[in-house]
Amino acid sequence: MNFTSSEYEKVMREPPQPEAPAPSGAPDGCRCVGCPYWRGIMCVSCYRDLLKGLPRGR
């Protein structure tokens, strides 16, 4: 049963198809590969290097 005369009504009734996941992680060869702080751009100063120098809690 059609509610409108739209040619897209059949398409709107179909369940959505899953999209390909967005690439996660830094590009190969970048110093940020494997960094948990990667957000799509390189940091001004590397968080991993900064956190290495901090003293650990007791």
C-alpha positions in Angstrom: 0.0 0.0 0.0 1.4 3.4 -1.0 0.7 6.4 1.1 2.1 8.9 -1.5 2.7 8.9 -5.2 6.5 9.3 -4.6 8.8 7.1 -6.5 11.1 7.0 -3.4 8.5 5.4 -1.1 9.7 1.9 -1.8 13.3 2.9 -1.0 12.2 4.6 2.2 10.6 1.4 3.4 13.8 -0.7 3.0 15.9 -1.3 6.1 19.1 0.8 6.1 22.2 -0.9 4.9 25.3 -0.8 7.1 28.0 1.6 6.0 31.6 0.8 5.8 33.4 1.7 9.1 35.4 4.9 9.0 39.1 4.3 8.9 40.5 4.5 12.4 44.0 5.3 13.3 46.8 7.3 11.9 48.1 6.7 8.3 50.9 4.2 7.9 54.3 5.7 8.4 53.1 8.5 10.7 54.6 8.8 14.2 51.0 8.7 15.6 50.4 5.0 14.5 49.1 3.2 17.5 48.6 6.3 19.6 45.4 6.1 21.8 45.1 9.9 21.6 44.7 10.0 17.7 41.8 12.2 16.8 42.4 12.7 13.1 45.2 15.1 13.2 48.7 15.0 14.7 49.2 16.7 18.1 51.3 19.8 18.4 53.4 18.0 21.1 53.1 14.3 21.4 51.0 13.2 24.4 52.7 9.8 24.6 56.1 11.5 25.0 54.7 14.0 27.5 53.1 11.2 29.6 56.3 9.2 29.6 58.0 11.9 31.7 55.3 12.2 34.3 55.8 10.5 37.7 53.4 7.6 38.5 51.0 7.8 41.4 51.7 5.8 44.5 
